[in-house]
Amino acid sequence: MLRPLQMSGVELLSPSLWAEWRRRNSDVTIPLGIAALEQAGNLANLTRLIDGESKPHVGFPFSDTDVYKTLEAIAWTGQSAAPGLLGDFFASTVALLEKVQAPNGMLNSYIQRSPLRVPYDDLSESHELYTAGHLIQAAVADRRMTGNTALIGVALRVADHLFETFGDTRRTDYDGHPGVETALVELYRETGDRRFLELARQFVVHRGAQIFRNDPRGLGYFQDRKPIRHERQIVGHAVRATYLEAGVVDVAIETGDARLLESSLLRWHDMVTKKLYLTGGVGSRHKSEAFGDPYELPADRAYCETCAAIGSIHWSWRLLLATGESKYADLIERTVYNGLGAAISIDGRSFFYSNPLQVRADHEASDEEESGRRLPWYRCACCPPNLMRAFASLPHYVATTTDAGLQLHQFTSASVRTELVSGEVELDITTDYPASGTVDIVVRRSMPPRWVLSVRVPSWAAGGVRAWIDNDPVSLTPTPAGYLEFDREWKVGNRIAVELPVAPRITAGNPRIDGIRDCVAIEYGPLVYCVEEVDNPGADLADLSIDASIEPVSRPRAASTLPALVLAGSVPLRPADGALYQSAHEEQEGGVERGEVVAVPYMTWGNRAAGGMRVWLRRMRASP
């Protein structure tokens, strides 16, 4: 078992992409979110519980969660008790929650607003436990960062109410939208009150009793078709599924339930081998925002909801802690850079709900969630505040400890401080990753003197990593878990250098995925690249093809540390917009014109001009 570090033990340092994302989040995105909560009516839903206004509840039944996610984001920034916009909003909102909380501990503006609404009477739709879970998560974050007790007091009363209602199998049903399970386990970890762990376990092990059998969306949508220990496939609504899995792993770890953990490991394997997009996105069906069949991964109809990417990170993080295997950190890395990175604009002011891998220039969206363009907010605004808490909590994922030493999972400039068994260790990490693969680590404190530093070797870097200690090369073979282990007595000033082979590479699509058969994509370290019309003027992106035998070439980009990649490709001289179908043996008239194709990081697409985008490009046919 790996142990997470305290958030205060990891300081992200500039210049680095992670530090910039976190700074932008605090300075720009969270203030934007606070204003949006005022404008959209989320806060008014709560204040009306005090003043008795007759206006109806605004938005979805779970609108309170947008408030709670924002509180959690502020808490992880460390500014919940500080003067200024974020701290003032946090304090005033907590005071509001204290005022409107019911005497029995319930806190839900949608339910409390109307005496006709019966609590927990419509768990397939009301998201009541899910909403409570987000409140609890915010309170735990605040307690861990500041030690304050006001919000945790509100959360404890909510949790007590849940236990009195559901605990000790007083009721055996569960929420249609998981999320409370992880929150209850974290509350147990924070307070030591085992009732909350037992309630989380109850919600997990009872799932699969088919209580949603009459819902037209089907049992799979709710992860309710069979008991969780017997389910081998990841199914249904992708956000609900990944949130549930995070709770499953939490419960398994805390209760020592090996069979429960094994079931989650099987479902993670099912996801990454059959239902995962190259960008780390999950959820291929717009209908029900759900996982599809194995290899059902259309690029143009990819849903890849932002919240599902965040749920995937939460799940993989817990499996990393449980197993110590680098593949879980690999997926976190892929999802952070390509899933989270693309879901928000470079200026931090607009967001994607869904994250396709292809958008046509003349794309016509049926709703705002699949617009193909980032929007400043959404009617269902689950994703923007979820991104806020995700970026605020990035330091969580950098490193862990065991009795043997410290494990470095993610590469970003940072100062890392933690307690080992008999003393404190402090490291300074300097890198411009993922622009390059150079990672420099300097020992600033080492008590005890001997311990093991483990550095992850990404799966794409296997066989190409090099390392030095104090400029002397060292020969290390990655462990079966995927880490270089530096085991020695350390002195202050020791320098470890790791060089990862960050370079362009061409990735072929799995031929079982129909929509990308005979296609290739471009990657650079952990980054997925795409082509945009703005970089390839005059070309219809659907007509481009790539010569996979020629290695892409890096090209610096103005105002960006991440390079563009220049590919050898071709453009048909005659557009392919003639007959809709033609003979398989018919030669295309006019031939092709060879030339350059420019690709940019997928995380940056859609920030400059409207137009088409593609991740997967046709492989150029060999000349006869």
Phi, psi and omega in degrees: 000131173269149179249130177290152175276156169296145179303324181293347181274355180232116176248116177286134186245145175271153358275128173201152182296318181295318179295321179293317177301316183290322177295313178301322180299314181288320187277330188239305192288314180296316174302321176298318180295321178300316178296322180294323178296323176294312185290321184282344176099004181298316180290325179297327177302325180278317182295331180293342175291340178270310189273352175073020177301149183271358180298144182287166175299137182259133174086200185282160178302336182260025183298335179298333184297329178297325176292315184292321177297321178294319175299318179296318179301315179297318180301315182291340175286344184083010185253013183293336180248011183264149175294150181126180186302311185293313180294321179295318178297317181300311184296316182292325180289320177297318177299322177296316180297321178299324182287323189266351180296133181291155180304330180276002178101345180298142176214100181199109187296329181291316181286315183291340185292329185233128177292349181275347181272124181268125180303136173060030181267346183220065188290346176288336186238331192282337180058032185292316180288322175302316179296315177300323180299318180293325175297315180297318180299319178297319182293319178297317179300315180295317180298317182290328183274328187236339186079002180293156187243352186296306183289323178295330175296317176299314183295322179296323177292323175297313182295321176300318179297318178297318180294319180294334181273317188248335190296160182054035180053033171301324169226147182243015175270181188203167186285143175295337178242104178300166181149327179290337185297310179297321182297317180294322178294318178295324177294322174299315180298327182280325188251338185079003180280108187291343178303323184288323175295316181296325178290319176300316178299319179300314180297324182287308188285338177279343182298139185104006177279002176062043178285345180257028186297336182266001180280131184295343180285347176093157183295324181299325179306322183263008187053048189232020187272339176203159179307142190300327180293339184258357181273124182257346184246148174273124187222162168083195180308122191292325179291313180301318183296313183289325175296318178299316183297322176301319177292322178301313182293319178303312181295317180299317181296314187284336181256354181071028183272092184295324181292322178295317178297317181300323179296321179291323176300320179295319181288325175297317178298319177300319181295310189284339181265343187224345191221025185244132174281158181304328181282358187088357179290151178224149182102101186259352185247125175295320176293122180070006177049048198241162164297147176256202176289166174305131179069012174274086187225063180293134182290318185282335180252018176299129176272305173045058182301140180304317179298328179291324175298319179294318176299322178297319178297315179300319180293310181297323179299317181290325176290326175299314179298322184286327188245333185073014183268135188293339183298333178285323174292327176301313181290324174302313180301310180302318184286322178298310186289322187256325179279304179288317183302319181281339188285352180226145181291162181298328180274358177076019187244359178210162196219154167260139170271308174252157187227080181290163175258004176205134173225126178280153182300327182256029181301132176245114184278144178270341177202173186293332183293335180243033186295334186078002177226142178291144180240154181288340178191172183225154175299314169262097192264040182292326188284314183304308179291337174293320175298322180300314181288331179293312180293323179296331185261011182306323180303337179307324195267002187286313189209162176220176176227160166224180175299333184279332183166212187238141180243127179259116186257325183236147188254108178204152177296128186195159166252127184241125179230133179201161176266127168265191187301319185232030177163183185256143176239139176222132180233147167249129181244130179233127180195151170254020176309137011263012176298324173221175183255015181276123179233117179254131182234124180242131178280119179258334177208142181209092175225109011283166183291326183256126175197172185252124171262120180252127182241125183295140171254107180304149183300326180287346183260001185303131179088352184237007183274143177234156183213151177222152168236119182051046176073359176265125180295143176236146180252111181231142174258130179304143176293165175304333178281349175098032182229146165277131181248116176260103186248109183192174170275126186258149174236151177302130181100347175303139182238126176251128177244131177236132179242113177265142186281066178289117182198159177295145174211152180255129184247131179271147176282148176294127183296345176285345179270104191303318187290346182235018178299136183066024177245161176228158174233166183243132176233159181214102189060230180276358187269135168269139179253161177217166173251139177239151179299326183299333179267348184229064186297141178085355182252136169278119186301333180293341182266350182290146171223153189243137174275100185287352179276349182251125183292134176299156182243135179284147176221126179301149177243140178297138176059030177209138175278347182265128186283158163277161177240133179258125185247148172279123184211191179214155178231125178300138178286335176248119181305144182273053181238028178277242178295140180295325176227150178213169180299141178295341182259000183283128178282138177284130183288150171093344179071201182227162175241119179283148180184192182268144171238129183258130178240150180229162179303133179304326181299340184259359187292153176076017180257352186246312183205153175292153179153180183283163179209143176216139170268316183263131180236149180296141175282130179295133178287143178293145179292142181293000000 
